[in-house]
Amino acid sequence: MHPVLPRSGGAAFAWMVLAIAAVAPAADWPTFRGADRTAIAPDTDLLESWPDQGPPVVWEARGAGRGYASLAIAGDRLFTLGDGLSTAADKDEYLSCFDRATGRQLWRTKTGEPWSDGQESWQSSRSTPTVDGDLVYVITPFGRLVACQTEDGGDVFRVDLTQQFGGKKGDSWGYSESVLVDGDRLVCTPGGEQGAMVALDKRTGQPLWTCAVPGIIGAGHSSVVIAEVKGRRIYVQSTASGPIGVDAVTGSLLWSYPVEQTTAIIPTPIVRDDLVFFTAGYKRGGALLRQVPVPGGGVTIEEVYPLNPELANKHGGVVLVGNHLYGCADAQPILVCADLRTGEIAWKGRGSGRNSATVMAADGHVYVRYADGTVALVKADSSAYQEVSTFKVPGSGDRPSWAHMVILDGLLYLREGDSILCYDLRVKAP
């Protein structure tokens, strides 16, 4: 663990502190896509449009490193994973902690060597940390689960998911999952036949149960989502073989929905009540499933509608606002709005950015971040595509802008390689 000493700030530092002090943290965004994994922020009274240069910048920090991990925010701190940090003397990978009010790096803990397989733009860290009380967890691309103290980054435990559980990926791009903490359980997806999904004691890393899935291709890039069906808690996950449902208490496999093998399965599923929306890119498509209890205590699935290629999403994910899904069309810069219940396309709109896009929603809008660094504000309106404003993230363009956005307490946080930028979305009083 490497503590980081304060940097001098002067008047600019004082202004940043005052800008944040007016907003006491009212909530956390402790893991990938938020606490409920919907990628929907509860914020209201946000800007309805932006200047050409974007919303006001509150602060910009350096030291996140090379990587595509998003940000986990809890209390007065935020966390991410990256390698080759500008604040470190080597090219290794670090879990880093930053002050939420100023962006100052507080500590960094080395998690291992950098991920350097494949072409350069595919390399580097990609797992978003998960914060739970005084602990923060992250999975390296090599499948090593690391637990650290949030206060100073001190090591608590490490678990090699490939060695201990026979974990494997269904593709060659390394692990991306953001672990789930549910009560005393830490849940993640090694992807092995005998340990496809596992639950560990969140304080010690000791196994509580393992879920076997014979014939599984391996782990995907998705993160586990919780469903409740007739009082039964189910962990829903998208693997490289397709989505599965696992009993939260026993770890028994309840259902699976096999999908023909494809290059990679990346998006996190959408859960609403007993429904599961699954999507994958590379022309696979999206399908809606219903979880149904059966006699004897089991749960099966019914196909509400099968895989529809028009609902394919490569890796940016989708959001469900009301009864409509929003996400980019496979890897294209085209936003799609579709009815969750029927899969019917409401509209398609060509955005101002290029290539694939990540999405999140807040205050009646969908926030779209394209791989070329363009961020767009789009009305969450199923009647028509309405792009309101766009801006280009400073420093973008060298590598894809794949890190997912975070909106918390009226502030927009963007990871752009080694930089983290904080924008003010709040409407100012007249």
Stockholm file with secondary structure:
# STOCKHOLM 1.0

chainA/1-430         MHPVLPRSGGAAFAWMVLAIAAVAPAADWPTFRGADRTAIAPDTDLLESWPDQGPPVVWEARGAGRGYASLAIAGDRLFTLGDGLSTAADKDEYLSCFDRATGRQLWRTKTGEPWSDGQESWQSSRSTPTVDGDLVYVITPFGRLVACQTEDGGDVFRVDLTQQFGGKKGDSWGYSESVLVDGDRLVCTPGGEQGAMVALDKRTGQPLWTCAVPGIIGAGHSSVVIAEVKGRRIYVQSTASGPIGVDAVTGSLLWSYPVEQTTAIIPTPIVRDDLVFFTAGYKRGGALLRQVPVPGGGVTIEEVYPLNPELANKHGGVVLVGNHLYGCADAQPILVCADLRTGEIAWKGRGSGRNSATVMAADGHVYVRYADGTVALVKADSSAYQEVSTFKVPGSGDRPSWAHMVILDGLLYLREGDSILCYDLRVKAP
#=GR chainA/1-430 SS CEECCCCCCHHHHHHHHHHHHTSCCCCCBCSTTTTTTSCEECCCSBCSSCCTTCSCEEEEEECCCBBCCCCEEETTEEEEEEESCTTSSSSCEEEEEEETTTCCEEEEEEEESCCCCSSGGGCSBCCCCEEETTEEEEECTTSEEEEEETTTCCEEEEEEHHHHHCCCBSSSSCCCCCCEEETTEEEECCCCSSCSEEEEETTTCCEEEEECCTTCCCBCSCCCEEEEETTEEEEEEEETTEEEEEETTTCCEEEECCCCCCSCCCCCCEEETTEEEEEETTTTEEEEEEEEEETTTEEEEEEEEEEEGGGCBCSSCEEEETTEEEEESBTSSEEEEEETTTCCEEEEEECSSCSCEEEEEETTEEEEEETTSEEEEEECCTTCCCEEEEEECTTTTSSCCCSCCEEETTEEEEEETTEEEEEECBCCCC
#=GC SS_cons         CEECCCCCCHHHHHHHHHHHHTSCCCCCBCSTTTTTTSCEECCCSBCSSCCTTCSCEEEEEECCCBBCCCCEEETTEEEEEEESCTTSSSSCEEEEEEETTTCCEEEEEEEESCCCCSSGGGCSBCCCCEEETTEEEEECTTSEEEEEETTTCCEEEEEEHHHHHCCCBSSSSCCCCCCEEETTEEEECCCCSSCSEEEEETTTCCEEEEECCTTCCCBCSCCCEEEEETTEEEEEEEETTEEEEEETTTCCEEEECCCCCCSCCCCCCEEETTEEEEEETTTTEEEEEEEEEETTTEEEEEEEEEEEGGGCBCSSCEEEETTEEEEESBTSSEEEEEETTTCCEEEEEECSSCSCEEEEEETTEEEEEETTSEEEEEECCTTCCCEEEEEECTTTTSSCCCSCCEEETTEEEEEETTEEEEEECBCCCC
//
